Amino acid sequence: MKRTRAITLTSALLALALTLSYMERFFPLQLVIPLPGVKIGLANIVSLAALYLLGAKYAFSILIVRCVLASFFSGSVTSLMFSLFGGMLAMGVMIAAMRVPVFSVYGVSILGAAAHNIGQIAAAMILMNSVYIGAYLMYLLAISLFTGFLTGLLSSGVIGALDKVESIKT
């Protein structure tokens, strides 16, 4: 992919990630899963698609800019810490997992969701200066199987659609 196309796609994916991040606030997931802070991770669909379509460098760029801008828009510095801890760990795990041939996009996504939860619990333990928050992790890891699969499913569709568009243009 040419550099101009990669930058253009990166910009479009960043805008989509910010939109999905904002929209996710309106989904009352706590009605179905009564645990505080549980989200589907719609913006992670974009991160995963960017990783497969553009590579680690562009995916990390989208992730970092999305986390910073979303935190800026929400006015919450603590949300930046949670987003960056979870997002960076998830991206690192997904990069490593996609190099293992046995993992499909679904497996990579589930591992990324689990890593994201681990990163966020680590951030919470640091912010609240308490190790007891770690007990909440087992619930989040169980939920990450569902959210990771759903994110992988949706990412797979995005990757397939963008691959078709790219093959038509070349």
Buried (B, 14 or more C-beta within 10 A) or exposed (E): BEEEEBBEBBEEBBEBBBEBBBEBEEEEBEEEBEEEEBBBBBBBBBBBBBBBBBEBEBBBBBBBBBBEBBBEEBEEEEBBBBBBBBBBBBBBBBBEBBEEEEBEBBBBBBBBBBBBBBBBBBBBBEEEEEEEBEEBBEEBBEBBEBBBBBBBEBBBEBBEEBEEEEEEEE
